[in-house]
Structures are given as C-alpha cells and as structure tokens.
Amino acid sequence: MEHLATLYQAMPNGKVKCTACARYCTIPDGSAGFCSVRENVGGKLYLSVYGRAAAIQVDPVEKKPLVHYRPGSRVFGIGTVGCNWRCQYCQNFDVSQEREVWGRSLSPDEAVAWALRENCQGMTFTYNEPTIFIEYALDIINAAKKKGLFSNFVTNGYMTPESVSQLSGKLDAISIDFKGSGEPGFLRKYVLASGPEPILETLEGMAKGGVHVEITDLIVPQVGDDEDALRKLAKWVNDRLGPDTPFHLLRWHPDYKMLNFPETPVGTLEKLHAVAKEEGLQYVYVSNVWGHPLEHTYCPACGAIAVNRYGFYIRKWNLDKDNKCLECGHKIPIVGTLQKNYAPTMVTPL
C-alpha cells in the first residue's frame, strides 16, 4: 500500500528529493529512487512498501548482533523488499534486490500484536535496509513503545541527519554494519556506495541521541580484509564513541554474485581482532564462528569470562544483578539483565 513519506523535499518541475538516505535521490514524477520503494507520484513522495512485510522471523537479540543490549531477549524481525545498497554478496538478495513490491499485509498494530503473541520483548528491523522504509518502521516503533517493547535497527548506517533526527529518542538500539571496514574502494566496487562518511556521521548522531550502538564489520576475504582500514576504523570508534563500544568482526560466506570467494579464514579474523584491541577497544568479538573463544565477553579488569557464549546463545552468566564481574566487581557495560535465551523461530510463512 502506498503511504505518504515524510523525508523528502519538493523540487521544481514536479521532482522530489528524498532525504531518507545518503544518496539523496532526485526523483522525477512517475519514478522511484535507487531503493525502488520510494516513489514520486504527482510531485509527492510515497513509500510503496508501507505495511508490506516481505520477511518475518523471531530471533534472539544476539543474532542481530546485539550482545550488550537486553541479553537473551526475543525479537520480532521485519523486513520489506528493496535496498539502498547493491552488495554483491548479500545473503538476503531475494528481498533486498527485489524491484517488484510484494509482501504480507501487516499494519503497525498487527506487527506489535504478533510480536506479543510470540512472547517477544522487542521489534527489530532487518533483512533489508530499514532506512528506506523508515516511515513504516517509525509507526511500528511508536506502537511497540505503547506495549513496552524496545526497537532496534540492523542497518548499513547510510543515513542522513534528517533520518537520524527522526529516530533519535524513539529507537532504542542500533547495529551498524560496516562492510570491509568501510574502505572506500571496497564500498564503491562491491556495494555501490560513495564512502564511509555518512555511516560515521550516523554513528555519532545515534550515540549523541542516546541510542545504544554496536558495530559490526563484515570481513570479506581478499578484497575487504585490509588491516590498515580496520585499524583506522577501530581508532575512530575508540576516539569518537569510546572504548566500551561493542565491535563485532563478522565471518563472511559466499553468496549471491560472489560464490567464487572462500569463507573468511578464522586466522584473518583473529589477526584483525588483535588490531582492534591494540587500538583500545575493550569489547571485540569474532562472530559467525560458533564455539570460538572470542565469542565470549571478557572482563577488561581481570580477564575472566564475564559472559560465556555459543553462537547466539548464552551458556553462562558470570555477572551479578548490576552486571558486575563476579571475579573482581568491574561493571560490564551491558544494558538490561539476562533473560532466557530462545532458539530462532520461523513464524507463519508469507
């Protein structure tokens, strides 16, 4: 269903300028932006995927990944078709790179009611880039807050000050996923993005707006595993956001148009983990390598395992009620207390 967008500016000759993402598409009447779901109809911008969910799933919040926010929570994930990036390795390409609008009819109130039936504590916007359907997401966030549910974005962070402003004070947590450590050449070639500057601005804006921030960095072997780029990014995070910012190094696997590349070697992730730690980050994780010791949260004061993890699941919680290390009393910066871990659950197919 089409829904009038809020993030756009009218321009001469019936064109509109979309201000939702950093592309700032100028869209003639009768056309859509780069994402394919924000359309100019008669000089006004409409969101064609409002109320159209192409992907729905219930997951542990750790899968997003958020490991320092409401640990063990169950979240109701929603995505639509379309995206503002063209990642050649996208694992959700069947929805993100879709150009035709489709999806299950799902109003904001219906989405929240469904989440409550699934015993979820939060809503998560994921699978494709949520910034492109921000008006739909915001209406769900507002409905969720009335029912006591938190909300988070899983995003590439390629936003604008306008979209960050709309989300600040409403969004609770955000996982911003760099690709190839944000190295400009990698972004231009493999995702068709101009560079990392809008992502860095989004990170600072979200943090200043009181949103809980975690960072992921997808390490693509051979073309997106540059040590200098990772060092630069880790230093920026430490300097601008602080050493307690959770930082996830994600193992990449072949998908979509990059099936001829190998999985990221574990040794590469371990090497980059050491680099991020050298730059002062306290909580650096190796993700998508289940059973690896760098999945755990270690107390920076005494070195003890504060939270023992296996993939998305918490096996042992070595913190007191105030999230202080049981060995030395150092407070670990985790929002909320441990809840029961849940296995990922596929809900009713679309």
C-alpha positions in Angstrom: 0.0 0.0 0.0 1.3 3.5 -0.8 1.8 5.8 2.1 2.9 9.5 2.0 6.6 9.7 3.1 7.8 12.4 5.4 11.5 12.5 4.5 11.6 14.4 1.2 11.7 17.9 -0.3 9.6 19.2 -3.2 11.6 20.5 -6.1 10.9 22.3 -9.4 9.3 20.5 -12.4 7.5 18.0 -10.2 10.6 16.4 -8.9 11.3 15.4 -5.3 14.5 15.0 -3.3 14.4 12.0 -1.0 16.2 12.8 2.4 15.9 9.3 4.0 19.3 8.0 3.0 22.7 9.5 2.0 22.0 9.0 -1.7 19.6 12.0 -1.6 17.9 10.7 -4.8 16.3 13.4 -7.0 13.2 11.6 -8.4 11.1 12.7 -11.4 7.4 12.2 -11.3 6.4 8.6 -12.0 9.8 7.2 -11.0 11.3 5.6 -7.9 14.6 6.2 -6.1 17.6 3.9 -6.1 15.9 1.7 -3.5 12.9 1.2 -5.8 10.4 1.7 -3.0 10.3 5.5 -2.5 8.2 6.8 -5.5 7.3 10.2 -6.8 3.6 10.3 -7.5 2.4 13.7 -8.7 5.2 15.6 -7.0 4.9 13.9 -3.7 7.0 11.0 -2.3 5.2 7.8 -1.3 6.5 4.7 0.4 5.2 1.7 -1.7 6.2 -0.9 0.9 4.3 0.6 3.9 2.5 -2.3 5.6 4.1 -4.9 3.3 6.4 -7.3 5.2 8.5 -9.5 2.9 10.4 -11.2 5.7 9.3 -12.0 9.3 11.1 -14.1 11.9 11.6 -14.4 15.6 15.2 -14.4 16.8 17.4 -13.9 19.9 18.6 -10.3 20.0 22.2 -11.7 19.9 21.6 -12.7 16.3 21.3 -9.0 15.2 24.1 -8.9 16.6 23.4 -7.1 19.9 25.3 -8.6 22.8 25.3 -5.7 25.2 21.6 -4.9 24.9 18.8 -6.8 26.7 20.7 -10.1 26.6 18.6 -13.2 26.0 15.7 -11.1 24.6 13.4 -12.4 21.9 12.9 -10.0 19.0 10.3 -9.9 16.2 12.1 -9.1 12.9 10.6 -7.4 10.0 11.9 -6.5 6.5 10.5 -5.4 3.2 11.8 -5.5 -0.3 14.3 -3.0 -1.7 17.6 -1.6 -0.5 19.8 1.5 -1.0 23.0 -0.6 -1.5 23.9 -3.3 -4.1 26.1 -5.6 -2.1 27.3 -8.3 -4.5 27.5 -10.8 -1.6 24.1 -10.1 0.0 22.7 -13.1 1.8 19.2 -11.6 1.7 19.3 -10.7 -2.0 15.9 -12.3 -2.7 14.2 -9.4 -0.8 16.9 -6.7 -0.8 17.5 -6.7 -4.5 13.8 -7.2 -5.5 12.4 -4.5 -7.7 8.7 -5.5 -7.6 6.8 -4.6 -4.4 5.3 -7.6 -2.6 4.8 -8.8 0.9 2.3 -9.8 3.5 -0.1 -7.1 4.6 1.0 -6.1 8.1 -0.1 -2.9 9.8 2.0 -1.5 12.7 -0.6 -2.6 15.3 -0.8 -6.0 13.8 3.0 -6.4 13.8 3.2 -5.5 17.5 0.3 -7.8 18.4 2.0 -10.7 16.6 5.3 -9.9 18.4 3.4 -10.1 21.8 1.8 -13.5 20.8 5.4 -14.8 20.1 6.5 -13.6 23.6 8.9 -11.1 22.1 10.5 -8.3 24.1 11.5 -6.2 21.2 11.0 -5.3 17.5 13.9 -5.4 15.0 14.0 -4.0 11.5 16.4 -6.1 9.5 16.9 -8.4 6.4 16.9 -5.3 4.1 17.9 -1.7 4.8 15.3 -0.3 7.2 16.1 3.3 6.4 14.3 3.0 3.1 11.1 2.1 4.9 11.6 4.5 7.9 8.1 5.8 8.0 6.7 2.3 8.4 9.3 1.4 10.9 8.6 4.5 13.0 4.9 3.8 13.2 5.7 0.3 14.4 8.2 1.7 16.9 5.6 4.0 18.3 3.0 1.2 18.6 5.6 -1.0 20.2 6.6 1.5 22.9 3.0 1.7 24.0 3.2 -2.0 24.7 6.5 -1.9 26.5 8.6 -3.3 23.6 12.0 -2.0 22.6 13.1 -1.4 19.0 16.3 -1.7 17.1 17.7 -1.2 13.5 20.1 -3.6 11.8 21.4 -1.2 9.2 24.3 -0.2 6.9 24.1 3.2 8.5 24.0 5.0 5.2 21.6 7.6 6.6 21.1 11.3 6.7 20.9 13.8 9.6 17.2 14.0 8.8 16.6 10.3 9.3 18.9 10.2 12.4 16.9 13.1 13.9 13.6 11.2 13.3 14.9 8.1 15.0 16.7 9.7 18.0 14.6 9.4 21.1 12.5 6.7 19.6 14.9 3.9 18.5 16.4 2.1 21.5 19.4 0.3 19.9 21.2 0.1 16.6 23.6 -2.4 15.0 25.5 -0.6 12.2 27.2 -3.0 9.8 30.4 -1.8 8.1 31.5 -3.8 5.1 35.2 -4.3 4.5 36.0 -1.9 7.4 34.4 0.9 5.4 37.4 1.1 3.0 36.2 3.5 0.2 37.4 1.4 -2.7 35.6 -1.7 -1.4 32.4 0.3 -0.8 32.5 1.8 -4.3 33.1 -1.6 -6.1 31.1 -4.1 -4.1 28.2 -2.1 -2.6 27.9 1.0 -4.9 28.3 3.4 -2.0 30.5 6.5 -2.2 32.3 6.1 1.0 32.1 5.7 4.8 31.5 9.3 5.8 27.6 9.1 6.1 28.0 5.9 8.2 30.4 7.6 10.6 28.1 10.6 10.9 25.2 8.2 11.7 27.2 6.5 14.4 27.9 9.8 16.1 24.4 11.1 15.7 22.9 7.9 17.1 25.2 7.9 20.1 24.6 11.5 20.9 20.8 10.8 20.6 21.0 8.2 23.4 20.7 5.1 21.1 22.6 2.0 22.2 25.2 1.4 19.4 27.0 -1.7 18.4 29.2 -2.0 15.3 29.7 -5.0 13.0 32.4 -5.2 10.4 31.9 -7.8 7.6 35.3 -9.1 6.6 35.3 -10.3 3.0 38.5 -12.2 2.2 40.9 -11.0 -0.4 39.0 -7.8 -1.2 37.7 -6.5 2.2 40.2 -7.6 4.8 42.6 -4.7 4.8 44.4 -4.4 8.1 45.1 -0.7 7.8 41.4 0.0 7.1 40.4 -2.0 10.2 42.9 -0.1 12.3 41.7 3.2 11.1 38.1 2.3 11.8 38.9 0.9 15.3 40.8 4.0 16.2 37.9 6.2 15.0 35.4 4.2 17.1 37.6 4.4 20.2 38.3 8.2 19.8 34.7 9.2 18.9 32.4 6.7 20.6 34.6 5.3 23.3 36.4 2.0 24.2 33.3 0.3 25.6 31.6 0.3 22.2 30.9 -3.4 21.2 32.7 -4.3 17.9 31.9 -7.5 16.0 34.1 -8.9 13.3 31.8 -11.0 11.1 32.9 -14.0 9.2 31.8 -13.8 5.5 30.5 -16.7 3.5 30.0 -16.9 -0.3 26.6 -15.8 -1.6 24.7 -14.1 -4.4 27.3 -12.8 -7.0 30.4 -13.7 -5.1 30.2 -17.5 -4.9 33.8 -18.0 -6.2 35.3 -16.4 -3.0 36.2 -18.5 0.1 34.9 -18.1 3.6 36.8 -15.7 5.7 39.7 -17.6 7.3 39.4 -17.7 11.1 43.0 -16.6 11.3 42.2 -13.4 9.5 39.5 -12.6 12.0 41.8 -13.4 14.9 44.5 -11.1 13.4 42.1 -8.2 13.0 40.7 -8.8 16.5 44.2 -8.2 17.8 44.4 -5.0 15.8 41.1 -3.7 17.1 42.3 -4.4 20.7 45.6 -2.7 20.0 43.6 0.4 19.1 41.9 0.4 22.6 38.6 -1.3 22.0 37.6 -3.3 25.1 34.8 -5.5 23.7 35.8 -7.0 20.4 34.0 -10.2 19.2 34.6 -12.7 16.5 31.1 -13.6 15.1 29.8 -16.4 12.9 32.4 -18.8 14.2 30.4 -20.8 16.7 32.5 -22.2 19.6 35.3 -19.7 19.2 36.7 -18.3 22.5 36.4 -14.7 21.1 32.6 -15.0 21.1 32.8 -14.5 24.9 32.7 -11.2 26.9 35.9 -10.9 28.9 36.2 -8.6 31.9 38.7 -5.9 30.9 39.8 -5.5 34.5 40.7 -9.1 35.5 40.4 -11.1 32.2 37.7 -13.5 33.5 34.9 -14.7 31.2 32.0 -12.5 32.1 29.6 -14.0 29.6 30.2 -17.3 28.0 28.5 -17.6 24.6 28.0 -20.2 21.9 26.8 -18.6 18.8 23.6 -16.7 19.6 23.2 -18.3 23.0 24.4 -17.6 26.5 25.8 -20.6 28.3 27.0 -19.0 31.5 26.4 -15.6 33.0 29.2 -14.6 35.4 27.7 -11.2 36.4 25.8 -10.1 39.4 22.4 -8.3 39.3 24.2 -5.0 38.5 26.2 -6.6 35.7 29.4 -6.5 37.7 32.0 -9.2 37.2 31.7 -11.9 39.9 35.5 -12.2 40.0 36.6 -8.6 40.5 33.5 -6.4 40.7 34.2 -4.5 37.5 31.0 -3.3 35.8 30.4 -4.6 32.3 28.5 -2.0 30.1 25.5 -4.2 29.2 22.0 -2.7 29.1 19.5 -4.8 31.0 19.7 -8.1 32.8 19.8 -11.6 31.4 16.6 -13.1 30.1 16.0 -16.7 28.9 17.7 -17.5 25.5 15.4 -18.6 22.7 16.1 -20.5 19.6 15.4 -18.8 16.3 11.8 -19.4 15.3 10.3 -19.3 11.8 6.8 -17.9 12.1 3.9 -18.4 9.7 5.4 -18.3 6.1 4.3 -15.4 3.9 
